[in-house]
Amino acid sequence: MAGPKGSKYYDVFLKFKVRLENTDKEGILGDGKFELINFIDQLGSLKAAADKTGISYRKAWGNVKDAEEKLGFLLVEKHRGGKHGGNSLLTHEGKKLIEAYKELLVEFDDAIYQITKKFFNKVNE
């Protein structure tokens, strides 16, 4: 809510998205890939992360490979299944990137909240 009940801005919200992109403006990491890679870290499985995000294993695998190619380093170490099944773990670089991205999102949320509050206070004067 961006204004008091009954004001013209009551049902208006400011939304933003953060994504990493390369110099060719190709997306590397945005909401979807971040969520996927974060779930890989939490669940230890590409398949489980794909299921959790509602995409196919093939699409999940493609998203990870695409991000890795654009970044120039591996994000995920994949260990094939066997008798007890396989797993997927984030590489050291993958963990650093995801942790830094989480912190970035928190900082953006805090900053955007303050900026949005100032904006809507001004337009509601």
DSSP file (Angstrom, degrees, kcal/mol; ACC not computed):
  #  RESIDUE AA STRUCTURE BP1 BP2  ACC     N-H-->O    O-->H-N    N-H-->O    O-->H-N    TCO  KAPPA ALPHA  PHI   PSI    X-CA   Y-CA   Z-CA
    1    1 A M              0   0    0      0, 0.0     9,-0.2     0, 0.0    10,-0.2   0.000 360.0 360.0 360.0 130.3    0.0    0.0    0.0
    2    2 A A        +     0   0    0      7,-0.9     8,-0.2     8,-0.5     9,-0.1   0.204 360.0  19.3-114.3  14.7    1.5    3.3   -1.1
    3    3 A G  S    S-     0   0    0      7,-0.3     3,-0.1     6,-0.1    -1,-0.1  -0.974  93.2 -70.2-168.9 168.0   -1.1    5.7    0.4
    4    4 A P    >   -     0   0    0      0, 0.0     3,-2.7     0, 0.0     6,-0.2  -0.291  69.7 -76.3 -67.6 155.3   -3.8    5.9    3.0
    5    5 A K  T 3  S+     0   0    0      1,-0.3     3,-0.1     5,-0.1     4,-0.0  -0.250 122.5  22.2 -53.1 130.4   -7.1    4.0    2.4
    6    6 A G  T 3  S+     0   0    0      1,-0.3    -1,-0.3    -3,-0.1     2,-0.1   0.228  94.1 124.5  94.0 -13.2   -9.1    5.9   -0.2
    7    7 A S  S X  S-     0   0    0     -3,-2.7     3,-1.5     1,-0.1    -1,-0.3  -0.359  75.5-112.0 -77.1 161.9   -6.2    7.8   -1.7
    8    8 A K  T 3  S+     0   0    0      1,-0.3     3,-0.2     2,-0.1    -1,-0.1   0.678 118.0  47.6 -67.5 -16.3   -5.5    7.5   -5.4
    9    9 A Y  T >  S+     0   0    0     -5,-0.2     3,-1.7     1,-0.1    -7,-0.9   0.262  77.1 108.5-105.9  10.7   -2.3    5.6   -4.7
   10   10 A Y  T <  S+     0   0    0     -3,-1.5    -8,-0.5     1,-0.3    -7,-0.3   0.876  88.0  34.9 -56.4 -41.8   -3.8    3.1   -2.2
   11   11 A D  T 3  S+     0   0    0     -4,-0.3     2,-0.4    -3,-0.2    -1,-0.3   0.091  97.6 104.3-101.5  21.7   -3.6    0.1   -4.7
   12   12 A V    <   +     0   0    0     -3,-1.7     2,-0.3     2,-0.0   -10,-0.3  -0.890  45.3 179.7-109.2 133.5   -0.3    1.2   -6.4
   13   13 A F        -     0   0    0     -2,-0.4     2,-0.6   -12,-0.1    -2,-0.0  -0.942  26.1-130.0-130.8 151.3    3.0   -0.5   -5.6
   14   14 A L        -     0   0    0     -2,-0.3     2,-0.3    98,-0.0   102,-0.1  -0.909  29.7-176.7-101.1 123.1    6.5   -0.1   -6.8
   15   15 A K        -     0   0    0     -2,-0.6     2,-0.3     2,-0.0    -2,-0.0  -0.890   2.0-178.5-117.3 149.7    8.1   -3.4   -7.9
   16   16 A F        -     0   0    0     -2,-0.3     2,-0.4     2,-0.0    -2,-0.0  -0.974  13.2-151.4-144.0 158.2   11.7   -3.9   -9.0
   17   17 A K        -     0   0    0     -2,-0.3     2,-0.4     2,-0.0    -2,-0.0  -0.977   6.4-153.8-130.4 145.4   13.9   -6.8  -10.3
   18   18 A V        +     0   0    0     -2,-0.4     2,-0.3     2,-0.0    13,-0.2  -0.959  21.9 163.3-117.8 135.7   17.6   -7.3  -10.0
   19   19 A R        -     0   0    0     -2,-0.4     2,-0.4    11,-0.1    11,-0.2  -0.995  33.8-127.5-149.8 149.2   19.6   -9.3  -12.4
   20   20 A L  E     +A   29   0A   0      9,-3.0     8,-3.5    -2,-0.3     9,-1.4  -0.785  34.8 174.1 -90.6 138.6   23.1   -9.8  -13.4
   21   21 A E  E     -A   27   0A   0     -2,-0.4     6,-0.2     6,-0.3     2,-0.1  -0.955  25.7-118.9-140.6 162.0   23.9   -9.4  -17.1
   22   22 A N    >   -     0   0    0      4,-2.0     3,-2.2    -2,-0.3    49,-0.0  -0.271  45.0 -86.7 -91.4-177.3   26.9   -9.4  -19.3
   23   23 A T  T 3  S+     0   0    0      1,-0.3    -1,-0.1     2,-0.1    -2,-0.0   0.705 128.6  59.7 -66.1 -18.7   28.2   -6.6  -21.6
   24   24 A D  T 3  S-     0   0    0      2,-0.1    -1,-0.3     3,-0.0     3,-0.1   0.308 118.3-113.6 -88.0   8.9   25.9   -7.9  -24.3
   25   25 A K    <   +     0   0    0     -3,-2.2     2,-0.5     1,-0.3    -2,-0.1   0.734  66.9 149.2  64.4  25.8   22.9   -7.4  -22.0
   26   26 A E        -     0   0    0      1,-0.0    -4,-2.0    44,-0.0    -1,-0.3  -0.777  52.3-113.2 -88.6 131.2   22.3  -11.1  -21.8
   27   27 A G  E     +A   21   0A   0     -2,-0.5    -6,-0.3    -6,-0.2     3,-0.1  -0.405  38.8 170.0 -65.7 135.3   20.8  -12.1  -18.5
   28   28 A I  E     +     0   0A   0     -8,-3.5     2,-0.4     1,-0.3    -7,-0.2   0.760  69.3   7.7-108.2 -51.7   23.1  -14.3  -16.3
   29   29 A L  E    S+A   20   0A   0     -9,-1.4    -9,-3.0     4,-0.1    -1,-0.3  -0.963  72.2 143.1-142.5 118.9   21.3  -14.4  -13.0
   30   30 A G     >  -     0   0    0     -2,-0.4     4,-2.7   -11,-0.2     5,-0.3  -0.574  66.9 -58.8-133.7-161.6   17.8  -13.2  -12.1
   31   31 A D  H  > S+     0   0    0     -2,-0.2     4,-2.5     1,-0.2     5,-0.2   0.911 130.0  44.3 -53.5 -50.5   14.9  -14.2  -10.0
   32   32 A G  H  > S+     0   0    0      2,-0.2     4,-2.3     1,-0.2    -1,-0.2   0.937 118.0  40.6 -65.9 -49.9   14.4  -17.6  -11.6
   33   33 A K  H  > S+     0   0    0      2,-0.2     4,-2.8     1,-0.2     5,-0.3   0.875 115.0  53.4 -68.6 -36.5   18.0  -18.8  -11.9
   34   34 A F  H  X S+     0   0    0     -4,-2.7     4,-2.7     2,-0.2    -2,-0.2   0.948 110.2  47.2 -60.9 -47.7   18.8  -17.4   -8.4
   35   35 A E  H  X S+     0   0    0     -4,-2.5     4,-2.4    -5,-0.3    -2,-0.2   0.921 113.2  49.3 -60.0 -44.7   15.9  -19.4   -6.9
   36   36 A L  H  X S+     0   0    0     -4,-2.3     4,-2.2     2,-0.2    -2,-0.2   0.949 114.1  43.7 -59.5 -51.2   17.0  -22.5   -8.8
   37   37 A I  H  X S+     0   0    0     -4,-2.8     4,-2.0     1,-0.2    -1,-0.2   0.863 112.3  53.6 -67.0 -35.6   20.6  -22.3   -7.7
   38   38 A N  H  X S+     0   0    0     -4,-2.7     4,-2.2    -5,-0.3    -1,-0.2   0.910 109.6  48.1 -63.9 -41.9   19.6  -21.4   -4.1
   39   39 A F  H  X S+     0   0    0     -4,-2.4     4,-3.4     2,-0.2     5,-0.4   0.854 107.0  56.2 -68.0 -34.5   17.4  -24.5   -4.0
   40   40 A I  H  X S+     0   0    0     -4,-2.2     4,-2.4     2,-0.2     5,-0.3   0.938 109.9  46.9 -58.9 -44.2   20.3  -26.6   -5.4
   41   41 A D  H  < S+     0   0    0     -4,-2.0    -2,-0.2     1,-0.2    -1,-0.2   0.920 118.0  41.2 -62.5 -44.6   22.3  -25.4   -2.4
   42   42 A Q  H  < S+     0   0    0     -4,-2.2    -2,-0.2     1,-0.2    -1,-0.2   0.891 126.3  31.4 -71.4 -41.1   19.5  -26.1    0.1
   43   43 A L  H  < S-     0   0    0     -4,-3.4    -3,-0.2     2,-0.2    -2,-0.2   0.643  91.9-134.9 -98.2 -17.5   18.4  -29.4   -1.3
   44   44 A G  S  < S+     0   0    0     -4,-2.4    44,-2.0    -5,-0.4     2,-0.3   0.737  74.0  91.8  71.0  22.2   21.6  -30.8   -2.7
   45   45 A S     >  -     0   0    0     -6,-0.4     4,-2.0    -5,-0.3    -2,-0.2  -0.964  62.1-154.3-153.7 129.7   19.9  -31.9   -5.9
   46   46 A L  H  > S+     0   0    0     -2,-0.3     4,-2.6     2,-0.2     5,-0.2   0.899 103.9  51.5 -66.2 -40.8   19.3  -30.4   -9.3
   47   47 A K  H  > S+     0   0    0      2,-0.2     4,-2.5     1,-0.2     5,-0.2   0.932 111.2  46.2 -62.6 -47.1   16.3  -32.6   -9.7
   48   48 A A  H  > S+     0   0    0      1,-0.2     4,-2.5     2,-0.2    -1,-0.2   0.893 113.4  49.9 -63.7 -39.6   14.8  -31.6   -6.4
   49   49 A A  H  X S+     0   0    0     -4,-2.0     4,-2.0     2,-0.2    -2,-0.2   0.899 110.6  50.1 -65.7 -40.4   15.5  -27.9   -7.1
   50   50 A A  H  X>S+     0   0    0     -4,-2.6     5,-2.3     2,-0.2     4,-0.8   0.934 112.3  47.3 -62.5 -46.1   13.9  -28.2  -10.5
   51   51 A D  H ><5S+     0   0    0     -4,-2.5     3,-0.7     1,-0.2    -2,-0.2   0.919 110.9  51.9 -60.3 -44.2   10.8  -29.8   -9.0
   52   52 A K  H 3<5S+     0   0    0     -4,-2.5    -1,-0.2     1,-0.2    -2,-0.2   0.854 113.5  43.4 -63.3 -36.1   10.6  -27.1   -6.3
   53   53 A T  H 3<5S-     0   0    0     -4,-2.0    -1,-0.2    -5,-0.1    -2,-0.2   0.516 113.4-117.9 -89.3  -4.8   10.8  -24.3   -8.9
   54   54 A G  T <<5S+     0   0    0     -4,-0.8     2,-0.3    -3,-0.7    -3,-0.2   0.776  73.2 117.9  77.8  26.7    8.3  -26.1  -11.1
   55   55 A I      < -     0   0    0     -5,-2.3    -1,-0.3    -6,-0.2    -2,-0.1  -0.836  68.4 -94.6-121.0 163.2   10.5  -26.5  -14.2
   56   56 A S     >  -     0   0    0     -2,-0.3     4,-2.5     1,-0.1     5,-0.2  -0.307  30.1-117.3 -71.8 158.2   11.8  -29.6  -15.9
   57   57 A Y  H  > S+     0   0    0      1,-0.2     4,-2.9     2,-0.2     5,-0.2   0.910 117.1  54.0 -59.2 -42.2   15.1  -31.1  -15.1
   58   58 A R  H  > S+     0   0    0      1,-0.2     4,-2.4     2,-0.2    -1,-0.2   0.910 109.7  46.0 -61.0 -43.6   16.3  -30.4  -18.6
   59   59 A K  H  > S+     0   0    0      2,-0.2     4,-2.7     1,-0.2    -1,-0.2   0.911 112.9  50.6 -65.9 -41.7   15.4  -26.7  -18.3
   60   60 A A  H  X S+     0   0    0     -4,-2.5     4,-2.3     2,-0.2    -2,-0.2   0.934 111.0  48.2 -60.6 -46.4   17.1  -26.5  -14.9
   61   61 A W  H  X S+     0   0    0     -4,-2.9     4,-2.5     1,-0.2    -1,-0.2   0.915 112.4  49.6 -60.0 -44.0   20.2  -28.1  -16.3
   62   62 A G  H  X S+     0   0    0     -4,-2.4     4,-2.6    -5,-0.2    -2,-0.2   0.881 109.2  51.8 -63.1 -39.9   20.1  -25.7  -19.3
   63   63 A N  H  X S+     0   0    0     -4,-2.7     4,-2.2     2,-0.2    -1,-0.2   0.905 111.6  46.5 -64.3 -41.9   19.7  -22.7  -17.0
   64   64 A V  H  X S+     0   0    0     -4,-2.3     4,-2.6     2,-0.2    -2,-0.2   0.945 114.1  47.3 -65.4 -47.4   22.7  -23.7  -14.9
   65   65 A K  H  X S+     0   0    0     -4,-2.5     4,-2.7     1,-0.2    -2,-0.2   0.903 111.2  52.1 -61.0 -42.2   24.8  -24.3  -17.9
   66   66 A D  H  X S+     0   0    0     -4,-2.6     4,-2.2     2,-0.2    -1,-0.2   0.936 111.7  45.6 -60.0 -48.0   23.8  -21.0  -19.5
   67   67 A A  H  X S+     0   0    0     -4,-2.2     4,-2.2     1,-0.2     5,-0.2   0.910 113.5  50.2 -62.6 -42.2   24.7  -19.1  -16.3
   68   68 A E  H  X>S+     0   0    0     -4,-2.6     4,-2.5     1,-0.2     5,-0.9   0.905 110.2  49.7 -63.8 -41.8   28.0  -20.9  -16.0
   69   69 A E  H  <5S+     0   0    0     -4,-2.7    -1,-0.2     1,-0.2    -2,-0.2   0.919 113.4  45.6 -63.7 -43.2   29.0  -20.3  -19.7
   70   70 A K  H  <5S+     0   0    0     -4,-2.2    -1,-0.2    -5,-0.2    -2,-0.2   0.833 117.2  44.5 -70.7 -32.2   28.2  -16.6  -19.4
   71   71 A L  H  <5S-     0   0    0     -4,-2.2    -2,-0.2     2,-0.2    -1,-0.2   0.807 102.8-131.6 -80.1 -31.1   30.1  -16.3  -16.1
   72   72 A G  T  <5S+     0   0    0     -4,-2.5     2,-0.3     1,-0.3    -3,-0.2   0.633  75.6  73.4  87.1  14.5   33.0  -18.3  -17.2
   73   73 A F  S   <S-     0   0    0     -5,-0.9    -1,-0.3    -6,-0.2    -2,-0.2  -0.982  85.8 -92.5-152.6 161.4   33.2  -20.6  -14.2
   74   74 A L        -     0   0    0     -2,-0.3    20,-0.3     1,-0.1    19,-0.2  -0.515  26.8-179.9 -78.0 140.1   31.2  -23.5  -12.7
   75   75 A L  S    S+     0   0    0      1,-0.2    16,-2.5    -2,-0.2     2,-0.4   0.689  70.4  40.4-101.5 -32.0   28.4  -22.8  -10.2
   76   76 A V  E     -B   90   0B   0     14,-0.3     2,-0.6    18,-0.1    -1,-0.2  -0.962  62.0-150.8-129.3 134.7   27.4  -26.4   -9.5
   77   77 A E  E     -B   89   0B   0     12,-3.9    12,-2.6    -2,-0.4     2,-0.5  -0.922  22.7-157.8 -98.7 122.2   29.3  -29.7   -9.1
   78   78 A K  E     -B   88   0B   0     -2,-0.6     2,-0.5    10,-0.2    10,-0.2  -0.881   8.1-165.8-107.3 131.2   27.1  -32.6  -10.3
   79   79 A H  E     -B   87   0B   0      8,-3.2     8,-1.6    -2,-0.5    -2,-0.0  -0.965  25.5-123.1-117.0 119.0   27.7  -36.1   -9.1
   80   80 A R        -     0   0    0     -2,-0.5     7,-0.0     6,-0.2     8,-0.0  -0.134  30.5-102.2 -60.3 153.0   26.0  -38.8  -11.1
   81   81 A G        +     0   0    0      5,-0.2     2,-0.2     1,-0.1    -1,-0.1  -0.112  46.8 156.2 -67.5 170.5   23.6  -41.2   -9.4
   82   82 A G    >   -     0   0    0      4,-0.1     3,-0.8     0, 0.0     4,-0.1  -0.704  66.7 -30.9-163.6-145.0   24.5  -44.7   -8.6
   83   83 A K  T 3  S+     0   0    0      1,-0.2     3,-0.1    -2,-0.2    -2,-0.1   0.877 145.5  29.4 -57.6 -39.1   23.2  -47.1   -6.0
   84   84 A H  T 3  S-     0   0    0      1,-0.3    -1,-0.2     0, 0.0    -3,-0.0   0.266 119.4-105.8-107.4  10.6   22.4  -44.4   -3.6
   85   85 A G    <   -     0   0    0     -3,-0.8    -1,-0.3     2,-0.0    -2,-0.1   0.020  34.5 -89.6  86.0 163.5   21.6  -41.6   -6.1
   86   86 A G        -     0   0    0     -4,-0.1     2,-0.3    -5,-0.1    -6,-0.2  -0.269  32.9-152.4 -99.0-172.6   23.6  -38.6   -7.1
   87   87 A N  E     -B   79   0B   0     -8,-1.6    -8,-3.2    -2,-0.1     2,-0.4  -0.973   9.3-137.5-154.8 168.0   23.8  -35.1   -5.8
   88   88 A S  E     -B   78   0B   0    -44,-2.0     2,-0.3    -2,-0.3   -10,-0.2  -0.999  21.7-178.5-132.8 130.1   24.5  -31.5   -6.9
   89   89 A L  E     -B   77   0B   0    -12,-2.6   -12,-3.9    -2,-0.4     2,-0.2  -0.946  30.4-109.2-127.8 148.7   26.5  -29.1   -4.8
   90   90 A L  E     -B   76   0B   0     -2,-0.3   -14,-0.3   -14,-0.2   -15,-0.1  -0.528  34.0-123.6 -73.7 142.6   27.5  -25.5   -5.3
   91   91 A T     >  -     0   0    0    -16,-2.5     4,-2.7    -2,-0.2     5,-0.2  -0.268  33.1 -98.5 -71.6 170.5   31.1  -24.8   -6.0
   92   92 A H  H  > S+     0   0    0      1,-0.2     4,-2.4     2,-0.2     5,-0.2   0.927 129.0  47.2 -57.2 -45.0   33.0  -22.4   -3.8
   93   93 A E  H  > S+     0   0    0      1,-0.2     4,-2.5     2,-0.2    -1,-0.2   0.884 110.4  52.8 -64.8 -38.6   32.5  -19.7   -6.4
   94   94 A G  H  > S+     0   0    0    -20,-0.3     4,-2.5     2,-0.2    -2,-0.2   0.917 110.0  47.4 -62.8 -43.9   28.8  -20.6   -6.7
   95   95 A K  H  X S+     0   0    0     -4,-2.7     4,-2.6     2,-0.2     5,-0.2   0.920 111.9  50.1 -63.0 -44.4   28.3  -20.3   -2.9
   96   96 A K  H  X S+     0   0    0     -4,-2.4     4,-2.5    -5,-0.2     5,-0.2   0.923 112.4  47.7 -60.2 -44.1   30.1  -17.0   -2.8
   97   97 A L  H  X S+     0   0    0     -4,-2.5     4,-2.5     2,-0.2    -2,-0.2   0.928 113.5  46.2 -64.0 -46.1   28.0  -15.6   -5.7
   98   98 A I  H  X S+     0   0    0     -4,-2.5     4,-2.4     2,-0.2    -2,-0.2   0.909 114.0  48.0 -65.9 -42.1   24.7  -16.8   -4.1
   99   99 A E  H  X S+     0   0    0     -4,-2.6     4,-2.1     2,-0.2    -1,-0.2   0.925 114.1  46.5 -64.3 -43.6   25.6  -15.5   -0.7
  100  100 A A  H  X S+     0   0    0     -4,-2.5     4,-2.4    -5,-0.2    -2,-0.2   0.890 111.8  51.8 -64.7 -38.6   26.6  -12.1   -2.1
  101  101 A Y  H  X S+     0   0    0     -4,-2.5     4,-2.4     2,-0.2    -2,-0.2   0.898 108.1  51.6 -65.6 -40.7   23.5  -12.0   -4.3
  102  102 A K  H  X S+     0   0    0     -4,-2.4     4,-2.0     2,-0.2    -2,-0.2   0.932 111.6  46.9 -60.0 -45.8   21.3  -12.6   -1.2
  103  103 A E  H  X S+     0   0    0     -4,-2.1     4,-2.4     1,-0.2    -2,-0.2   0.898 110.4  53.3 -63.1 -40.5   23.0   -9.8    0.6
  104  104 A L  H  X S+     0   0    0     -4,-2.4     4,-2.8     1,-0.2    -1,-0.2   0.916 107.7  50.7 -60.2 -44.1   22.6   -7.5   -2.4
  105  105 A L  H  X S+     0   0    0     -4,-2.4     4,-2.8     2,-0.2    -1,-0.2   0.893 109.7  50.1 -63.4 -39.6   18.9   -8.2   -2.5
  106  106 A V  H  X S+     0   0    0     -4,-2.0     4,-2.4     2,-0.2    -1,-0.2   0.927 112.5  47.2 -63.1 -44.5   18.5   -7.4    1.2
  107  107 A E  H  X S+     0   0    0     -4,-2.4     4,-2.5     2,-0.2    -2,-0.2   0.900 112.8  48.9 -65.1 -40.5   20.4   -4.1    0.7
  108  108 A F  H  X S+     0   0    0     -4,-2.8     4,-3.4     2,-0.2     5,-0.3   0.930 110.0  52.0 -63.3 -44.5   18.3   -3.3   -2.4
  109  109 A D  H  X S+     0   0    0     -4,-2.8     4,-2.3     1,-0.2    -2,-0.2   0.929 111.9  46.1 -57.5 -46.0   15.1   -4.1   -0.5
  110  110 A D  H  X S+     0   0    0     -4,-2.4     4,-1.8     2,-0.2    -1,-0.2   0.935 116.7  43.8 -62.6 -46.8   16.1   -1.7    2.3
  111  111 A A  H  X S+     0   0    0     -4,-2.5     4,-2.5     1,-0.2    -2,-0.2   0.922 114.0  49.5 -65.9 -44.4   17.1    1.1   -0.1
  112  112 A I  H  X S+     0   0    0     -4,-3.4     4,-3.1     1,-0.2     5,-0.3   0.879 107.2  56.2 -64.3 -37.3   14.1    0.7   -2.3
  113  113 A Y  H  X S+     0   0    0     -4,-2.3     4,-2.4    -5,-0.3    -1,-0.2   0.942 111.0  43.5 -58.4 -47.3   11.8    0.8    0.7
  114  114 A Q  H  X S+     0   0    0     -4,-1.8     4,-2.1     2,-0.2    -2,-0.2   0.912 116.4  46.7 -65.2 -43.3   13.3    4.1    1.8
  115  115 A I  H  X S+     0   0    0     -4,-2.5     4,-2.4     2,-0.2    -2,-0.2   0.910 113.8  48.2 -65.4 -42.9   13.2    5.6   -1.7
  116  116 A T  H  X S+     0   0    0     -4,-3.1     4,-2.9     2,-0.2     5,-0.3   0.901 109.5  52.5 -65.5 -41.6    9.6    4.3   -2.3
  117  117 A K  H  X S+     0   0    0     -4,-2.4     4,-2.2    -5,-0.3    -1,-0.2   0.928 111.3  46.8 -59.2 -46.1    8.4    5.8    1.0
  118  118 A K  H  X S+     0   0    0     -4,-2.1     4,-1.9     2,-0.2    -2,-0.2   0.916 112.8  50.4 -61.9 -44.3    9.9    9.2    0.1
  119  119 A F  H  X S+     0   0    0     -4,-2.4     4,-2.3     1,-0.2    -2,-0.2   0.950 113.8  42.6 -59.5 -52.0    8.4    9.0   -3.4
  120  120 A F  H  X S+     0   0    0     -4,-2.9     4,-1.6     1,-0.2    -1,-0.2   0.823 110.3  56.4 -71.4 -29.5    4.8    8.1   -2.2
  121  121 A N  H  < S+     0   0    0     -4,-2.2     4,-0.2    -5,-0.3    -1,-0.2   0.910 110.0  47.7 -62.1 -39.7    5.0   10.7    0.6
  122  122 A K  H >< S+     0   0    0     -4,-1.9     3,-1.1     1,-0.2    -2,-0.2   0.932 113.8  44.1 -67.1 -46.5    5.7   13.3   -2.0
  123  123 A V  H 3< S+     0   0    0     -4,-2.3    -1,-0.2     1,-0.2    -2,-0.2   0.721 111.7  55.0 -75.0 -18.5    2.9   12.3   -4.4
  124  124 A N  T 3<        0   0    0     -4,-1.6    -1,-0.2    -5,-0.2    -2,-0.2   0.399 360.0 360.0 -92.0   2.9    0.5   12.0   -1.5
  125  125 A E    <         0   0    0     -3,-1.1    -1,-0.2    -4,-0.2    -2,-0.1   0.509 360.0 360.0 -65.1 360.0    1.1   15.5   -0.2
